Amino acid sequence: MAWITIAAMYFITWWVVLFAVLPFGVRSQDENGSTEGGTDPGAPVLPRLLMKMMWTTIISAIVFDVLYGLIFSGIVSFDGLVKMFGVPEL
């Protein structure tokens, strides 16, 4: 597998995990009782983005290792995924 394919797989995995991690622990201004004028009541009080990016990196590394292991061992192949999802061959 080419290094660009590996980098693309990790990049996609990282972004999917980020969007899964973003809502964890978020309290809105409305829930906190401190709505400021001119802001949306659903805006987060303290988003903690750096902490979430750290957890995203850790979780996505684990998920990527599992995916890479499945593909490298031959249990899952790109050709098998193409057939499974019914993508027409060129």
C-alpha positions as a printed NumPy array, in Angstrom:
array([[  0.   ,   0.   ,   0.   ],
       [  1.374,   3.402,  -0.979],
       [  2.174,   5.947,   1.729],
       [ -0.293,   8.442,   0.209],
       [ -3.1  ,   5.875,   0.616],
       [ -2.109,   5.323,   4.239],
       [ -2.01 ,   9.094,   4.873],
       [ -5.421,   9.547,   3.223],
       [ -6.927,   6.738,   5.319],
       [ -5.591,   8.277,   8.531],
       [ -6.754,  11.775,   7.493],
       [-10.304,  10.559,   6.844],
       [-10.34 ,   8.491,  10.05 ],
       [ -9.136,  11.491,  12.069],
       [-11.888,  13.778,  10.759],
       [-14.644,  11.199,  11.281],
       [-13.497,  10.643,  14.866],
       [-13.253,  14.42 ,  15.443],
       [-16.895,  14.911,  14.504],
       [-17.837,  12.047,  16.821],
       [-15.826,  13.541,  19.727],
       [-16.882,  17.206,  19.354],
       [-20.2  ,  16.992,  21.266],
       [-18.718,  15.254,  24.342],
       [-18.78 ,  17.398,  27.477],
       [-20.167,  20.515,  25.816],
       [-22.427,  22.738,  27.881],
       [-24.333,  25.464,  26.097],
       [-24.727,  29.003,  27.416],
       [-28.41 ,  28.265,  27.977],
       [-27.635,  25.171,  30.083],
       [-25.009,  27.103,  32.024],
       [-27.37 ,  30.029,  32.645],
       [-24.929,  32.633,  31.343],
       [-26.27 ,  33.729,  27.96 ],
       [-24.451,  36.796,  26.665],
       [-26.166,  39.353,  24.467],
       [-25.694,  38.89 ,  20.723],
       [-24.74 ,  35.22 ,  20.959],
       [-26.707,  32.065,  20.294],
       [-27.995,  30.389,  23.479],
       [-26.719,  27.059,  22.107],
       [-23.133,  28.305,  21.769],
       [-20.689,  26.343,  23.946],
       [-19.363,  27.953,  27.101],
       [-16.007,  26.154,  27.043],
       [-15.423,  24.037,  23.884],
       [-11.977,  22.645,  24.943],
       [-10.908,  22.09 ,  21.323],
       [ -7.254,  21.28 ,  22.063],
       [ -8.268,  18.526,  24.495],
       [-10.721,  17.14 ,  21.954],
       [ -8.055,  17.192,  19.236],
       [ -5.737,  15.242,  21.536],
       [ -8.404,  12.604,  22.236],
       [ -9.262,  12.521,  18.528],
       [ -5.636,  11.762,  17.676],
       [ -5.429,   8.972,  20.248],
       [ -8.749,   7.365,  19.277],
       [ -8.139,   7.691,  15.541],
       [ -4.691,   6.093,  15.907],
       [ -6.318,   3.067,  17.548],
       [ -9.1  ,   2.88 ,  14.937],
       [ -6.592,   3.315,  12.11 ],
       [ -4.359,   0.555,  13.503],
       [ -7.33 ,  -1.835,  13.502],
       [ -8.322,  -0.84 ,   9.948],
       [ -4.755,  -1.105,   8.7  ],
       [ -4.359,  -4.501,  10.365],
       [ -7.536,  -5.802,   8.723],
       [ -6.443,  -4.584,   5.294],
       [ -2.794,  -5.665,   5.642],
       [ -3.745,  -9.17 ,   6.825],
       [ -6.067,  -9.641,   3.85 ],
       [ -9.243, -10.046,   5.889],
       [-10.62 ,  -6.928,   4.184],
       [ -9.552,  -5.766,   0.724],
       [-10.391,  -2.744,  -1.37 ],
       [-11.683,  -5.025,  -4.145],
       [-13.961,  -6.753,  -1.65 ],
       [-15.301,  -3.4  ,  -0.448],
       [-15.994,  -2.325,  -4.036],
       [-17.959,  -5.519,  -4.657],
       [-19.785,  -5.263,  -1.329],
       [-21.019,  -1.731,  -2.014],
       [-21.89 ,  -2.524,  -5.632],
       [-19.607,   0.04 ,  -7.269],
       [-19.499,  -0.699, -11.003],
       [-16.134,  -1.659, -12.438],
       [-14.576,   0.533, -15.116]])
